[in-house]
Amino acid sequence: MLMWVIAGLVAVSGAPWPVVLVAAVVAVAPFQGSLLLIAVAVGYGLFARTKSRRSGSEAVLLRSLAGVVTAGGSLRDGIAQSEHESVTSNVRRLCAAGGSVTAIGRAIEPGLPINGRRFASMCAMSEHTGSSIAPSLVMFAARAKDAEDRDRQRRASLAQVRFSAWVVGVAPLALTALVVGANGIPEPGGAAVVIPMAVGAVLQISGTVLVFVISGRVAT
């Protein structure tokens, strides 16, 4: 019963569906579920890390555009040839159709959360004045890298907090459930033992869920 309560709270906390599935498996078979939990946690971490690498970064895009412009290429060609996720199909169509740099800058602005507005303004200014944009791109890339480094450090700190919550809040409950499942409720049994155990479990679960909710809000 206790493990089903834990599984329900995991689902309500907004955890990813693999975690909810594993929580349900733990409720049915604690030992096998614990092993599955470790496998899912490792696999999910590797998947998220790989996905993050594939998506690229704003700094990488801006540095590549600066390289293209410095080498004598056009900003339009540099954007069209980029495989960065912020270069959407709409942006590529504008580039292929010979759209104005101002329009291309406005189209790509939502995909650049750090320098989007500055990038669009730079595109509009360069089209009207013909000034060199390579120094601005280099400056934007440095600014994006600093912001991404800070975000990476913040996410690493949040990951450590969540891991601590799993170790301190969930692991003891899982171990307790395994012991109770194997040996039954400790003597003398009854309300004198069950009620304190239930209260302690609820407090641990509540604390763990609170940590995940707060860290999730900070991450977003």
C-alpha positions in Angstrom: 0.0 0.0 0.0 2.8 2.4 0.9 4.5 1.9 -2.4 1.3 2.6 -4.3 1.0 5.9 -2.4 4.6 6.7 -3.4 3.8 5.9 -7.0 0.8 8.1 -6.9 2.7 11.0 -5.5 5.4 10.6 -8.1 2.8 10.8 -10.8 1.2 13.9 -9.3 4.6 15.7 -9.0 4.9 15.8 -12.8 7.7 13.4 -13.1 8.6 12.0 -16.6 6.4 9.0 -17.6 9.3 6.5 -17.4 9.8 7.4 -13.7 6.0 7.0 -13.1 6.1 3.6 -14.8 9.1 2.5 -12.7 7.3 3.7 -9.6 4.4 1.4 -10.4 6.8 -1.5 -11.0 8.4 -0.9 -7.7 5.0 -1.0 -6.1 4.4 -4.5 -7.6 7.9 -5.9 -7.3 10.2 -3.7 -5.1 13.5 -5.4 -5.8 13.1 -5.7 -9.6 11.7 -2.2 -9.7 14.7 -0.8 -7.9 17.0 -2.3 -10.4 14.8 -0.9 -13.2 14.9 2.5 -11.6 18.7 2.6 -11.7 18.6 1.6 -15.4 16.0 4.1 -16.3 17.8 6.9 -14.5 21.1 6.2 -16.2 19.4 5.9 -19.6 17.3 9.0 -19.2 20.4 11.0 -18.3 22.4 9.8 -21.3 19.4 10.5 -23.6 19.0 14.1 -22.2 22.7 14.7 -22.6 22.8 13.5 -26.2 19.8 15.5 -27.1 21.3 18.6 -25.6 24.5 18.1 -27.7 22.5 17.6 -30.9 20.4 20.8 -30.3 23.5 23.0 -30.3 23.9 26.3 -28.7 23.3 29.9 -29.6 27.0 30.7 -29.1 28.0 28.0 -31.6 25.6 29.4 -34.3 26.8 33.0 -33.8 30.5 32.0 -33.9 29.9 30.1 -37.2 28.1 33.1 -38.7 30.9 35.3 -37.6 33.4 33.0 -39.4 31.3 33.0 -42.6 31.1 36.8 -42.6 34.8 37.2 -41.8 35.7 34.9 -44.6 33.8 37.1 -47.1 30.5 35.2 -47.2 27.1 36.8 -46.7 25.0 36.5 -43.5 22.1 35.1 -45.5 24.3 32.3 -46.9 25.7 31.5 -43.5 22.2 31.2 -42.0 21.0 29.1 -44.9 23.9 26.6 -44.6 23.6 26.3 -40.8 22.0 23.2 -39.3 21.3 24.9 -36.0 17.8 24.2 -34.6 16.9 27.9 -34.5 17.2 28.0 -38.3 13.7 26.9 -39.0 12.1 25.9 -42.4 10.6 29.4 -42.6 14.0 31.0 -42.2 15.5 28.7 -44.8 12.7 29.6 -47.3 13.4 33.3 -46.7 17.0 32.7 -47.4 16.4 30.7 -50.5 13.9 33.3 -51.8 16.4 36.0 -51.4 14.5 37.7 -48.6 15.8 40.8 -46.9 18.3 40.4 -44.1 15.9 42.4 -41.9 13.1 39.9 -42.5 15.5 36.9 -41.9 16.7 38.5 -38.6 13.1 38.9 -37.4 12.3 35.3 -38.4 15.2 33.9 -36.5 14.8 36.1 -33.5 12.6 33.7 -31.5 15.2 31.0 -31.8 17.9 33.1 -30.1 16.6 33.6 -26.5 19.8 35.4 -25.4 20.6 37.7 -28.3 17.5 37.5 -30.5 16.4 41.1 -30.3 19.9 42.4 -30.7 20.5 40.1 -33.6 17.4 41.3 -35.4 18.3 44.9 -34.8 21.9 44.3 -36.1 20.4 42.7 -39.3 18.2 45.7 -39.9 21.0 48.2 -39.3 23.5 46.4 -41.5 21.0 46.3 -44.3 20.6 50.0 -44.2 24.1 51.1 -43.4 26.2 48.3 -44.9 28.5 48.2 -41.9 30.5 45.2 -40.9 28.6 42.8 -38.6 31.5 40.4 -37.8 32.5 42.2 -34.5 28.9 42.3 -33.4 28.5 38.6 -34.0 31.6 37.8 -32.1 30.4 39.9 -29.2 26.9 38.2 -29.3 28.6 34.8 -29.3 30.7 35.7 -26.2 27.6 36.9 -24.4 25.7 33.8 -25.3 28.5 31.6 -24.1 28.6 33.3 -20.7 24.9 32.9 -20.3 25.0 29.2 -21.4 27.8 28.5 -18.9 25.8 30.0 -16.1 22.8 28.0 -17.1 24.8 24.8 -17.2 26.2 25.4 -13.7 22.7 26.1 -12.4 21.3 22.9 -13.9 24.2 20.9 -12.5 23.5 22.3 -9.1 19.8 21.4 -9.5 20.7 17.9 -10.6 22.8 17.5 -7.4 19.8 18.7 -5.3 17.4 16.3 -7.0 19.9 13.4 -6.7 20.2 14.1 -3.0 16.4 14.2 -2.7 16.2 10.7 -4.3 18.9 9.4 -2.0 17.6 11.0 1.2 13.9 10.8 0.5 13.2 7.9 -1.8 15.9 5.3 -1.1 15.1 4.9 2.6 11.4 4.4 1.8 12.2 1.8 -0.8 14.6 0.0 1.6 11.9 0.1 4.3 9.3 -1.2 1.9 11.7 -4.1 0.9 12.3 -5.0 4.6 8.6 -4.8 5.5 7.7 -6.8 2.4 10.1 -9.5 3.3 9.8 -9.7 7.1 6.5 -8.0 7.8 5.8 -5.2 10.3 8.2 -5.1 13.2 7.1 -6.3 16.6 5.0 -5.5 18.5 3.0 -4.3 15.4 -0.3 -2.6 15.5 -1.0 1.2 15.5 1.9 2.0 17.8 4.3 0.9 15.0 2.3 1.5 11.8 1.2 5.1 12.5 4.7 6.5 13.2 6.0 4.7 10.1 3.2 6.1 8.0 3.7 9.6 9.3 7.4 9.4 8.7 6.8 8.1 5.2 4.4 10.9 4.4 6.8 13.6 5.7 9.7 12.1 3.6 7.5 11.9 0.5 6.2 15.4 1.0 9.7 16.8 1.4 11.0 15.0 -1.7 8.0 16.2 -3.8 8.6 19.7 -2.6 12.2 19.6 -3.6 11.3 18.4 -7.1 8.6 21.0 -7.5 10.8 23.9 -6.4 13.8 22.7 -8.5 11.5 22.3 -11.5 10.2 25.8 -11.2 13.8 27.2 -10.8 14.9 25.2 -13.9 12.2 26.8 -16.0 
